[in-house]
Amino acid sequence: MKKLIAISMLLVVLLSACGAQTPATPTPDVLATANAAAATMIAQTQAAIPTATQVPPTETPTQTPPPTPTFVLPPTSSIPTLPPTQPPANNANQCNGMLDVGASGATTPVMFKNDTKYPVTLTIGLSQPNAFGQCGMISRAIGKNGSTQVDVPTTGKGPCYWITAIIDPGGKNSKYVYGPASCINGDDKWDLVVTMDKVKVVTP
């Protein structure tokens, strides 16, 4: 801008000088020279102005999804095979009920005896199914010094009967006594005798 002002002042000076020596109207040669000088100065000024540098457009990054992993199963022979789950030998719910004597095959006569002066409840039972798939309890209430005969399914090779009795002294704490595990078999009568200390098993 300062250069343009300087050029204008130069033109005014030239024209004034020419006006002092010649008529007021400048000659074509003077005008042509002044115009050419002004054009040159303007061109140089425009060339000196720095050109704005265009910023190239920013490329939008393209996200490439990672490759999906491929899972390969091992050969069948290398996969361990788990053994089948076996059901428990003792079904607590089944064996907590009464033993089905009629569905358990042959029986052996057993005498339940009470050798105490109090009422007792004598109970025997199988905690695992027998050969017929039956288990459970056989229970009898026996008065003091009383007895009752019960047909008990034979056990064969097992499982054997557990034996327990509850003595009820009346108004006092009940007492529990126990007998040995017994595999009851045969046609002859067995005796289970409740005493104040235990249940005796008398074999034929």
C-alpha positions, 0 to 999 in steps of 0.5 A: 500500500505504501508503494502505491502511494509513492507511485501516485506521488511520483506521477503527480510530480512528473505531471507537474514538471511537464506542466511547467514546460509544456501545455497543461495537457500531457503528451502521449509519450509522457502518459505512456511512460508513467502508466508503464512505470506504474504498472511495473510497480503494481506488478512487483507489489502484487508479486511480493504479497505472500500467497496463502498456502492451502492446507490439504484436506485431512484424510479421514482414517478408515478403521479396518476391523481386526480379523475374527479369530477362528477357533479350531476344535481339537480332534475327537480323540484328544477330548477327555471323556468323562465317566457317566454319573452313577446314582447314589446307592442309597436313596434317602427318600426311598429308604426313610419310609416303611419297607414293602415286605410283600415286594421283597421276596421270602421272609424269616419269622422274627420275635420282637420282645420287650424285657423292660418294664416300660413301653418300647418301640422296636425298629429294624431297617434297610438303608440300601435297596435289597435284591428286589429294589426295596428298602425302608423300616419295619417298626412295632410298638410293644408293651412292657414285658410284651412280644410280637412276631413279625415276618421279616424279608430275608436279606440274603448276602445283604444289605443287612438290617440296622436295629434300634429301640426307643424305651419310653419311661413315661414323663422322663426322657426317652432312651435309645438302645441299639442292636448289631447289624444283622443279616436275617435269613432262613426259615427258623425264628430269630429273637430280637430282645429289648433290654435297658442297655441294648437289643440282643439278637438271638439267632436260631 
